Amino acid sequence: MLAFVIGGLYAAGLYMMLRRSIVKLIIGLSLFGHAANLLIFTVAGLARAQPPILSGPGPSAAAAAVADPLPQALILTAIVIGFGVQAFALVLIHRVVQTVGTDDLDRMKTTDT
């Protein structure tokens, strides 16, 4: 089921990136980022209701199933970086629309006004 969700997010992101509006391009990039995050979670293997760190003394604690904390750290970092890039892109798009007067990529032949 998760593979279909990831595929749908990638397809929707690609569709949005192929639109002519620059705002839809940013939305498509955001969908790509979310799909990549879900893909990393899926490939790393989901361990439900398991702690990410071993707790308790003895070798029996090492044999218990635990969740891998590395994919969780990578996803958290990717979310923060993605948010920063999207915020910068939105400010940049706002300035471009103010300067050029349109968000259509085909009409942005020149930025000289």
Residue, then its C-alpha position, 0 to 999 in steps of 0.5 A: m500500500l505504501a508503495f502505491v502512495i509513494g508512486g502516486l506522490y511521485a506522479a503528482g509531483l511530476y505532473m505539477m512540475l510540468r505545469r506552466s505556473i511557477v507556483k505549481l512547480i514549487i508544489g511539485l517539488s514539495l510533493f517530490g520531497h515528501a515522496a522521497n521521505l516516505l521512500i527512505f522510511t519504507v526502504a529502511g524498514l518500519a518497526r512499529a511500536q519498537p524503541p529506537i534505542l536499546s534499553g535494559p542490561g544483558p544480551s537479551a536486550a540486544a536480541a530485541a527488535v529495535a527501530d533504526p534511528l538513522p532514517q528518522a534522523l535523515i528524514l527530520t533533517a530533510i524536512v527542515i532543509g526542504f522547508g527552508v528551500q521552499a520558504f526561499a523559493l516562495v519569497l523568490i517567486h513573489r519577487v519575480v511575480q512583482t517584477v514580471g507581472t505573471d507566474d506563467l513560465d512561458r511569459m517570462k521571456t525577459t525580466d527587464t521592465 
